[in-house]
C-alpha cells in the first residue's frame, strides 16, 4: 500500500511541473479518499484558493447518501460548477493529483464539462 501512495505522489509531482493555475485559468485539483471527494480551485500565481467544496460540505451532504462513488462525483461536479459560475470562473486547468483518470475522477471531470466549465 505504501508503494501505491509513493507512486501516486511521483505522478502528482510530474503533473504539477506542467500545470499552473493563473487568475484567468485557475487550477482545479481533486482529493480523493475512500469515503469522500474534495475539490479546490487554486490561483498559483497569487497562491490563493478561489473556491473549495467537498462531499462533506453542507450544500452537497443532503443530496448524496455516500460520498465515495461515481454518483457522488457527478453531484459534486454540479455543485462545483454552480459555485464556479457564481465566482465568474469559466475555464480551469484540471489537475488529477496523480490519480488515474477513471471512475470518480473521470465522472467529476465529465460532470464539470457537462455543466459548462471548460478544461
ZADO-1210 file (C-alpha; in nm, 4 decimals, padded with zeros to 6 digits):
<atoms>
<atom x="00.0000" y="00.0000" z="00.0000" code="UNK" pos="1"/>
<atom x="00.2862" y="00.2362" z="00.0740" code="UNK" pos="2"/>
<atom x="00.4301" y="00.1815" z="-00.2750" code="UNK" pos="3"/>
<atom x="00.0991" y="00.2840" z="-00.4343" code="UNK" pos="4"/>
<atom x="00.0971" y="00.6083" z="-00.2372" code="UNK" pos="5"/>
<atom x="00.4571" y="00.6837" z="-00.3288" code="UNK" pos="6"/>
<atom x="00.3893" y="00.6182" z="-00.6984" code="UNK" pos="7"/>
<atom x="00.0845" y="00.8468" z="-00.6903" code="UNK" pos="8"/>
<atom x="00.2952" y="01.1188" z="-00.5270" code="UNK" pos="9"/>
<atom x="00.5554" y="01.0857" z="-00.8041" code="UNK" pos="10"/>
<atom x="00.2851" y="01.1143" z="-01.0703" code="UNK" pos="11"/>
<atom x="00.1488" y="01.4206" z="-00.8916" code="UNK" pos="12"/>
<atom x="00.4901" y="01.5912" z="-00.8940" code="UNK" pos="13"/>
<atom x="00.5267" y="01.5212" z="-01.2675" code="UNK" pos="14"/>
<atom x="00.1844" y="01.6705" z="-01.3366" code="UNK" pos="15"/>
<atom x="00.2488" y="01.9761" z="-01.1176" code="UNK" pos="16"/>
<atom x="00.5613" y="02.0646" z="-01.3147" code="UNK" pos="17"/>
<atom x="00.3410" y="02.1371" z="-01.6159" code="UNK" pos="18"/>
<atom x="00.0072" y="02.2519" z="-01.4728" code="UNK" pos="19"/>
<atom x="-00.0012" y="02.6082" z="-01.3444" code="UNK" pos="20"/>
<atom x="-00.3132" y="02.7924" z="-01.2378" code="UNK" pos="21"/>
<atom x="-00.3423" y="03.1614" z="-01.3193" code="UNK" pos="22"/>
<atom x="-00.6072" y="03.4180" z="-01.2390" code="UNK" pos="23"/>
<atom x="-00.7643" y="03.3747" z="-01.5842" code="UNK" pos="24"/>
<atom x="-00.7463" y="02.9956" z="-01.5734" code="UNK" pos="25"/>
<atom x="-00.7043" y="02.8569" z="-01.2192" code="UNK" pos="26"/>
<atom x="-00.6032" y="02.5014" z="-01.1349" code="UNK" pos="27"/>
<atom x="-00.8786" y="02.2629" z="-01.0230" code="UNK" pos="28"/>
<atom x="-00.7257" y="01.9931" z="-00.8022" code="UNK" pos="29"/>
<atom x="-00.9071" y="01.6967" z="-00.6521" code="UNK" pos="30"/>
<atom x="-00.8509" y="01.4999" z="-00.3337" code="UNK" pos="31"/>
<atom x="-00.9882" y="01.1503" z="-00.3320" code="UNK" pos="32"/>
<atom x="-01.0317" y="00.9261" z="-00.0300" code="UNK" pos="33"/>
<atom x="-01.2222" y="00.6044" z="00.0127" code="UNK" pos="34"/>
<atom x="-01.5325" y="00.7738" z="00.1503" code="UNK" pos="35"/>
<atom x="-01.5244" y="01.1299" z="00.0115" code="UNK" pos="36"/>
<atom x="-01.4097" y="01.3648" z="-00.2639" code="UNK" pos="37"/>
<atom x="-01.2890" y="01.7227" z="-00.2359" code="UNK" pos="38"/>
<atom x="-01.2269" y="01.9919" z="-00.4987" code="UNK" pos="39"/>
<atom x="-01.0164" y="02.3076" z="-00.4731" code="UNK" pos="40"/>
<atom x="-00.9717" y="02.5798" z="-00.7338" code="UNK" pos="41"/>
<atom x="-00.6357" y="02.7484" z="-00.6842" code="UNK" pos="42"/>
<atom x="-00.4627" y="03.0526" z="-00.8339" code="UNK" pos="43"/>
<atom x="-00.0960" y="02.9518" z="-00.8156" code="UNK" pos="44"/>
<atom x="00.0362" y="03.2952" z="-00.9100" code="UNK" pos="45"/>
<atom x="-00.1188" y="03.4725" z="-00.6100" code="UNK" pos="46"/>
<atom x="-00.1197" y="03.1492" z="-00.4037" code="UNK" pos="47"/>
<atom x="-00.4865" y="03.1713" z="-00.3088" code="UNK" pos="48"/>
<atom x="-00.7706" y="02.9234" z="-00.3031" code="UNK" pos="49"/>
<atom x="-01.0568" y="03.0719" z="-00.5024" code="UNK" pos="50"/>
<atom x="-01.3172" y="02.8032" z="-00.4345" code="UNK" pos="51"/>
<atom x="-01.3374" y="02.4769" z="-00.2419" code="UNK" pos="52"/>
<atom x="-01.6058" y="02.2170" z="-00.1780" code="UNK" pos="53"/>
<atom x="-01.6359" y="01.8508" z="-00.0907" code="UNK" pos="54"/>
<atom x="-01.8898" y="01.5767" z="-00.0411" code="UNK" pos="55"/>
<atom x="-01.8881" y="01.6714" z="00.3281" code="UNK" pos="56"/>
<atom x="-01.9960" y="02.0325" z="00.2622" code="UNK" pos="57"/>
<atom x="-02.3425" y="02.1441" z="00.3687" code="UNK" pos="58"/>
<atom x="-02.4655" y="02.2079" z="00.0152" code="UNK" pos="59"/>
<atom x="-02.3783" y="01.8565" z="-00.1096" code="UNK" pos="60"/>
<atom x="-02.4199" y="01.6424" z="00.2002" code="UNK" pos="61"/>
<atom x="-02.8010" y="01.6451" z="00.1804" code="UNK" pos="62"/>
<atom x="-02.8050" y="01.5476" z="-00.1877" code="UNK" pos="63"/>
<atom x="-02.5933" y="01.2314" z="-00.1637" code="UNK" pos="64"/>
<atom x="-02.6017" y="00.9246" z="00.0579" code="UNK" pos="65"/>
<atom x="-02.2399" y="00.8112" z="00.0230" code="UNK" pos="66"/>
<atom x="-01.9521" y="01.0343" z="-00.0863" code="UNK" pos="67"/>
<atom x="-01.7188" y="00.7699" z="-00.2256" code="UNK" pos="68"/>
<atom x="-01.8847" y="00.6640" z="-00.5509" code="UNK" pos="69"/>
<atom x="-01.9377" y="00.7849" z="-00.9071" code="UNK" pos="70"/>
<atom x="-02.2832" y="00.9260" z="-00.8344" code="UNK" pos="71"/>
<atom x="-02.1368" y="01.1447" z="-00.5611" code="UNK" pos="72"/>
<atom x="-01.8660" y="01.2641" z="-00.8010" code="UNK" pos="73"/>
<atom x="-02.1289" y="01.3682" z="-01.0562" code="UNK" pos="74"/>
<atom x="-02.3302" y="01.5537" z="-00.7932" code="UNK" pos="75"/>
<atom x="-02.0163" y="01.7235" z="-00.6625" code="UNK" pos="76"/>
<atom x="-01.9365" y="01.8338" z="-01.0186" code="UNK" pos="77"/>
<atom x="-02.2783" y="02.0015" z="-01.0489" code="UNK" pos="78"/>
<atom x="-02.2382" y="02.1849" z="-00.7191" code="UNK" pos="79"/>
<atom x="-01.8814" y="02.2842" z="-00.8045" code="UNK" pos="80"/>
<atom x="-01.9831" y="02.4172" z="-01.1473" code="UNK" pos="81"/>
<atom x="-02.2560" y="02.6315" z="-00.9902" code="UNK" pos="82"/>
<atom x="-02.0074" y="02.7703" z="-00.7391" code="UNK" pos="83"/>
<atom x="-01.7502" y="02.8448" z="-01.0079" code="UNK" pos="84"/>
<atom x="-02.0068" y="03.0253" z="-01.2218" code="UNK" pos="85"/>
<atom x="-02.1033" y="03.2465" z="-00.9281" code="UNK" pos="86"/>
<atom x="-01.7336" y="03.3326" z="-00.8846" code="UNK" pos="87"/>
<atom x="-01.7059" y="03.4137" z="-01.2574" code="UNK" pos="88"/>
<atom x="-01.4747" y="03.1243" z="-01.3433" code="UNK" pos="89"/>
<atom x="-01.5473" y="02.9524" z="-01.6746" code="UNK" pos="90"/>
<atom x="-01.2110" y="02.7898" z="-01.7579" code="UNK" pos="91"/>
<atom x="-00.9898" y="02.5752" z="-01.5351" code="UNK" pos="92"/>
<atom x="-00.6806" y="02.3563" z="-01.5658" code="UNK" pos="93"/>
<atom x="-00.7639" y="02.0057" z="-01.4426" code="UNK" pos="94"/>
<atom x="-00.5088" y="01.8600" z="-01.2002" code="UNK" pos="95"/>
<atom x="-00.5916" y="01.4973" z="-01.1276" code="UNK" pos="96"/>
<atom x="-00.3301" y="01.4893" z="-00.8483" code="UNK" pos="97"/>
<atom x="-00.1703" y="01.1675" z="-00.9666" code="UNK" pos="98"/>
<atom x="-00.4914" y="00.9678" z="-00.9563" code="UNK" pos="99"/>
<atom x="-00.5692" y="00.7551" z="-01.2594" code="UNK" pos="100"/>
<atom x="-00.8245" y="00.9095" z="-01.4943" code="UNK" pos="101"/>
<atom x="-01.1126" y="00.6675" z="-01.4500" code="UNK" pos="102"/>
<atom x="-01.4017" y="00.6098" z="-01.2141" code="UNK" pos="103"/>
<atom x="-01.4716" y="00.9001" z="-00.9799" code="UNK" pos="104"/>
<atom x="-01.2026" y="01.1256" z="-01.1276" code="UNK" pos="105"/>
<atom x="-01.3408" y="01.0848" z="-01.4794" code="UNK" pos="106"/>
<atom x="-01.7003" y="01.1280" z="-01.3595" code="UNK" pos="107"/>
<atom x="-01.6071" y="01.4534" z="-01.1865" code="UNK" pos="108"/>
<atom x="-01.4309" y="01.5892" z="-01.4958" code="UNK" pos="109"/>
<atom x="-01.7150" y="01.4867" z="-01.7285" code="UNK" pos="110"/>
<atom x="-01.9730" y="01.6390" z="-01.4945" code="UNK" pos="111"/>
<atom x="-01.7876" y="01.9701" z="-01.4903" code="UNK" pos="112"/>
<atom x="-01.7678" y="01.9721" z="-01.8701" code="UNK" pos="113"/>
<atom x="-02.1403" y="01.8955" z="-01.8994" code="UNK" pos="114"/>
<atom x="-02.2166" y="02.1844" z="-01.6641" code="UNK" pos="115"/>
<atom x="-02.0272" y="02.4258" z="-01.8902" code="UNK" pos="116"/>
<atom x="-01.6815" y="02.4528" z="-01.7318" code="UNK" pos="117"/>
<atom x="-01.4053" y="02.4388" z="-01.9934" code="UNK" pos="118"/>
<atom x="-01.0999" y="02.2281" z="-01.9183" code="UNK" pos="119"/>
</atoms>
